[in-house]
Amino acid sequence: MYRMRPSGTEQQLAARRKRARALVRRGKSPTEAARGGGVSTRSVQRWQHAAQTGSRRKPNTAQPGRPSRLSARQLKQLERTLRKGARAYGYAEDYWTLARIARVIWKLFSVRYQPSGVWHVLRRLGWSCQKPQRVAFQRDDQVIAHWKRYIWPWIKKVA
């Protein structure tokens, strides 16, 4: 069952619990204490039981999802390898793809990742997706600058 966390800071929630327990200690029923504290009756009963047994539910500090298959040391080594560039690792173009990084992880650590899993590893390292900018071989920046400065304004004026 999914439970929503009530609104308020931790101190405000603790004060609400304390108020409701104080009302119960003064002889009020859990229902009356719930109304006075602005909470549900079941919450008052749960807090009352926890106070009597001395048990408290521990907060869940575990990270959600499957744990990483790479250790912290391996992640640092992977980042050092990626920072050297793809050319340093034997690729003709100097950019990394998810498939290339998956092959590097397999060669370095013998851990197999799908490209989608590599994306999660990169996000954990603080890396983002970057697309290499493709530039035509025939590109002439001087001709483009001339066209933008003189030809395009004339076309806009005439049109």
Secondary structure, DSSP 8 states (H G I E B T S, - for coil): ------SS-HHHHHHHHHHHHHHHHTT--HHHHHHHHTS-HHHHHHHHHHHHHT-------S-SS---SS-HHHHHHHHHHHHH-TGGGT-SSS---HHHHHHHHHHHH-----HHHHHHHHHHHT----------TT--HHHHHHIIIIIHHHHHHH-
